[in-house]
């Protein structure tokens, strides 16, 4: 899979619930590949149901990397993710296998494939707590305005609702005195990449999201969150405040009924899908999109991958 000048990588991207896991496993088996996760939620141990992590059977069907990397109260910076993913890809290619990057976290995918130089600034828990409390007290727009005052370029790129990224940008500025936008550079790595985007009509995707949330509840999401709280994990850190977990925490703390929590998960997941499509644009010429509701779409993808690997 690798030459002296570049490594071939297959990337499977698209919104949540579109079917990336199943297709990536099929392609890994067919083309002798190994999967590198590009999912910012599946990095956490003990958070399996709410993150739609590949099941043990699925992970046994094809080697997976960068799943279960840190505990829920630990942080994995973008710089560290990029380092781990780069190392995993190199090791996979050295074994003569095809690295398959799979996930819906656009920030991870682009940082890795475009070779972003990410500031090596360690987390500052006290500052994060302060900024999180500000967002809770005054709203995410107030936090975003604070970023706009010191780094308007980053503020223009980051959705105000993405509090985690806004806080990280402010954290970098506080630590370095420099805007994160001026510290991020691109040095494309020696990869030759085929990026395949999975999509489907939005109403169909929303129905799949609703069905998946219902399956998560039936599979024990409430018990999973309860167990994490009982182990002492604070509901404030990024892992526990993520999509699905935050709403179930509210239910367990008596702030919402289970029905209300489920409805919020579904609604917020739909909003998250819209954010994902901002990262993975249907008009992006670098992505070959396929509608997974169309007959024979798998045959089309297999043909693309085969041609990619056969090309000199």
GICOR-V277057 format. One record per residue. RES is the residue in three letters. OMEGA is omega in degrees with one decimal (none if undefined). Layout:
res: [RES | RES]
omega: [OMEGA | OMEGA]
//
This chain:
res: [UNK | UNK | UNK | UNK | UNK | UNK | UNK | UNK | UNK | UNK | UNK | UNK | UNK | UNK | UNK | UNK | UNK | UNK | UNK | UNK | UNK | UNK | UNK | UNK | UNK | UNK | UNK | UNK | UNK | UNK | UNK | UNK | UNK | UNK | UNK | UNK | UNK | UNK | UNK | UNK | UNK | UNK | UNK | UNK | UNK | UNK | UNK | UNK | UNK | UNK | UNK | UNK | UNK | UNK | UNK | UNK | UNK | UNK | UNK | UNK | UNK | UNK | UNK | UNK | UNK | UNK | UNK | UNK | UNK | UNK | UNK | UNK | UNK | UNK | UNK | UNK | UNK | UNK | UNK | UNK | UNK | UNK | UNK | UNK | UNK | UNK | UNK | UNK | UNK | UNK | UNK | UNK | UNK | UNK | UNK | UNK | UNK | UNK | UNK | UNK | UNK | UNK | UNK | UNK | UNK | UNK | UNK | UNK | UNK | UNK | UNK | UNK | UNK | UNK | UNK | UNK | UNK | UNK | UNK | UNK | UNK | UNK | UNK | UNK | UNK | UNK | UNK | UNK | UNK | UNK | UNK | UNK | UNK | UNK | UNK | UNK | UNK | UNK | UNK | UNK | UNK | UNK | UNK | UNK | UNK | UNK | UNK | UNK | UNK | UNK | UNK | UNK | UNK | UNK | UNK | UNK | UNK | UNK | UNK | UNK | UNK | UNK | UNK | UNK | UNK | UNK | UNK | UNK | UNK | UNK | UNK | UNK | UNK | UNK | UNK | UNK | UNK | UNK | UNK | UNK | UNK | UNK | UNK | UNK | UNK | UNK | UNK | UNK | UNK | UNK | UNK | UNK | UNK | UNK | UNK | UNK | UNK | UNK | UNK | UNK | UNK | UNK | UNK | UNK | UNK | UNK | UNK | UNK | UNK | UNK | UNK | UNK | UNK | UNK | UNK | UNK | UNK | UNK | UNK | UNK | UNK | UNK | UNK | UNK | UNK | UNK | UNK | UNK | UNK | UNK | UNK | UNK | UNK | UNK | UNK | UNK | UNK | UNK | UNK | UNK | UNK | UNK | UNK | UNK | UNK | UNK | UNK | UNK | UNK | UNK | UNK | UNK | UNK | UNK | UNK | UNK | UNK | UNK | UNK | UNK | UNK | UNK | UNK | UNK | UNK | UNK | UNK | UNK | UNK | UNK | UNK | UNK | UNK | UNK | UNK | UNK | UNK | UNK | UNK | UNK | UNK | UNK | UNK | UNK | UNK | UNK | UNK | UNK | UNK | UNK | UNK | UNK | UNK | UNK | UNK | UNK | UNK | UNK | UNK | UNK | UNK | UNK | UNK | UNK | UNK | UNK | UNK | UNK | UNK | UNK | UNK | UNK]
omega: [-175.5 | 171.5 | -179.2 | -175.1 | -178.1 | 175.3 | 176.2 | 178.7 | 170.5 | 177.8 | 176.6 | -176.2 | 179.3 | -175.7 | 177.5 | 174.9 | -176.6 | 177.5 | -177.7 | -176.2 | -176.7 | -178.3 | -178.5 | 177.6 | 177.7 | -179.7 | 177.5 | 179.2 | -175.8 | -173.5 | 176.1 | -176.4 | 173.7 | -171.3 | 174.6 | -176.9 | 172.3 | -177.2 | -174.5 | 179.0 | -177.5 | 175.1 | -173.0 | 175.2 | 175.4 | 177.5 | -170.6 | -173.4 | -175.5 | 178.2 | -177.7 | -179.5 | 175.3 | -178.7 | 175.6 | 179.0 | 179.2 | 178.7 | 176.9 | -178.1 | 178.0 | 179.6 | 178.7 | 178.1 | 178.7 | 166.6 | -179.3 | -176.5 | -176.2 | 175.1 | -176.3 | 179.6 | 178.4 | -177.1 | 170.9 | -178.3 | 177.6 | 179.3 | -179.5 | 177.0 | -178.0 | 178.2 | -178.0 | -179.4 | 178.0 | 179.1 | -180.0 | 179.5 | 179.3 | -179.4 | 179.0 | -179.9 | 179.5 | 176.6 | -179.7 | -179.2 | 178.2 | 173.9 | 179.6 | -179.8 | -172.3 | 175.1 | -179.0 | 177.8 | -175.5 | 179.7 | 178.6 | -176.2 | -176.3 | 179.0 | -178.6 | -173.1 | 178.7 | 175.6 | 178.4 | 169.1 | -172.4 | 179.7 | 179.4 | 179.8 | -178.8 | 178.3 | 176.4 | -172.1 | -177.8 | 179.0 | 179.7 | 178.0 | 179.8 | -178.0 | 176.8 | 178.6 | 176.9 | 179.8 | 178.8 | -174.5 | -172.2 | 179.3 | -176.2 | 178.6 | 179.0 | 177.8 | 179.9 | 177.8 | 177.0 | 176.8 | -178.9 | -179.0 | -176.6 | -178.0 | -177.3 | 179.7 | 178.5 | -179.4 | 179.3 | -177.5 | -171.7 | 176.1 | -178.6 | -179.7 | 178.9 | -173.4 | -178.3 | -179.5 | 177.2 | 179.2 | 179.8 | 179.3 | 177.2 | 178.7 | 178.7 | 179.3 | -179.7 | -176.7 | -172.0 | -174.0 | -179.1 | 176.1 | 179.3 | -179.5 | 179.8 | -178.7 | 180.0 | 177.6 | 179.0 | 174.1 | -172.9 | -179.6 | -177.7 | -179.8 | 165.1 | -167.3 | 165.7 | -179.9 | 178.6 | 179.4 | 177.3 | 179.8 | 174.6 | 177.2 | -173.4 | 178.7 | 177.8 | -179.4 | 179.8 | 175.9 | 178.3 | 177.9 | 179.9 | 179.5 | -178.4 | 177.3 | 177.7 | 178.3 | 177.2 | 178.9 | -179.9 | -178.2 | 176.2 | -180.0 | -179.8 | 178.9 | 179.0 | 179.8 | 178.1 | 179.7 | 178.6 | 177.7 | 179.9 | 177.2 | 174.2 | 179.3 | -179.5 | -179.8 | -176.3 | -176.3 | -174.3 | -175.9 | -174.7 | 178.6 | -179.2 | -177.2 | -179.4 | -178.5 | -179.5 | -177.5 | 178.8 | 173.9 | 179.2 | 177.0 | -176.8 | 179.4 | 175.8 | -178.1 | -179.9 | 172.7 | 178.6 | 179.5 | 178.2 | 179.7 | 179.9 | 179.0 | 178.8 | 177.8 | -179.1 | -178.1 | -179.1 | 176.5 | 176.0 | 176.9 | 178.8 | 177.4 | 179.6 | 176.9 | 179.3 | 178.9 | 172.2 | 176.8 | -177.8 | -174.2 | -179.6 | 179.8 | -177.1 | -178.2 | -179.9 | -178.3 | 173.0 | -175.7 | 175.7 | 177.3 | -173.7 | 175.6 | -178.0 | 178.0 | 174.3 | 179.4 | 178.9 | 177.6 | 179.0 | 179.7 | 179.0 | 179.1 | 177.8 | -177.6 | 178.8 | 179.7 | 179.0 | -177.3 | -178.4 | -176.4 | 177.4 | none]
//
